[in-house]
Amino acid sequence: MAYTVFGKTVKKRLIDMDKTQGWLCEQVREKTGMYFDSSYLSRICAGKSNPPKMVTAIRDILSIPEDA
């Protein structure tokens, strides 16, 4: 699966933070109160889905600026 620039940034940030996708999914669920799993994350990273609330939560959790 090919990742978008945002998807690559998410993956790199997780590696830099020494965190897993599972950890990120838990954080997004806590922050949004909505269902979120690794397949949903993969769709976002591949650009197949772009839900603003989830993307904003991911950016906040991983401290990714809006222009990245």
C-alpha positions as CSV (number, residue, x, y, z in Angstrom):
1,M,0.0,0.0,0.0
2,A,1.4,3.4,-1.0
3,Y,1.3,6.1,1.7
4,T,0.6,9.8,1.2
5,V,3.0,12.4,2.5
6,F,0.8,12.6,5.6
7,G,0.8,8.8,6.0
8,K,4.6,8.7,5.8
9,T,4.8,11.5,8.4
10,V,2.5,9.5,10.7
11,K,4.6,6.4,10.4
12,K,7.9,8.3,10.9
13,R,6.6,10.1,13.9
14,L,5.4,6.8,15.5
15,I,8.9,5.4,15.0
16,D,10.6,8.5,16.4
17,M,8.3,8.3,19.5
18,D,8.9,4.6,19.8
19,K,5.1,4.0,19.7
20,T,2.9,1.5,17.9
21,Q,-0.1,1.9,15.6
22,G,-2.1,0.2,18.3
23,W,-1.1,2.9,20.8
24,L,-2.1,5.6,18.3
25,C,-5.5,3.9,17.7
26,E,-6.1,3.9,21.4
27,Q,-5.2,7.6,21.7
28,V,-7.5,8.5,18.8
29,R,-10.4,6.6,20.3
30,E,-9.9,8.3,23.7
31,K,-9.6,11.8,22.1
32,T,-12.5,11.5,19.8
33,G,-14.8,9.0,21.6
34,M,-15.2,7.3,18.2
35,Y,-14.3,3.9,16.8
36,F,-10.8,3.8,15.3
37,D,-8.7,0.8,14.5
38,S,-5.5,0.0,12.5
39,S,-7.3,-0.7,9.3
40,Y,-9.0,2.8,9.6
41,L,-5.5,4.3,10.2
42,S,-4.1,2.5,7.2
43,R,-6.9,3.9,4.9
44,I,-6.1,7.4,6.2
45,C,-2.3,6.9,5.7
46,A,-3.0,5.7,2.1
47,G,-5.3,8.6,1.3
48,K,-8.4,6.4,0.8
49,S,-10.2,8.2,3.7
50,N,-9.8,11.7,5.1
51,P,-12.1,12.2,8.1
52,P,-11.2,15.7,9.4
53,K,-11.9,14.8,13.1
54,M,-9.6,11.8,13.0
55,V,-6.9,13.5,11.0
56,T,-7.0,16.4,13.5
57,A,-6.8,14.0,16.4
58,I,-3.8,12.2,14.8
59,R,-2.0,15.5,14.2
60,D,-2.6,16.6,17.8
61,I,-1.5,13.3,19.4
62,L,1.7,13.1,17.2
63,S,2.4,16.9,17.2
64,I,2.3,17.0,13.4
65,P,1.8,20.6,12.1
66,E,-1.0,21.4,9.7
67,D,1.4,22.0,6.8
68,A,3.1,18.6,7.1
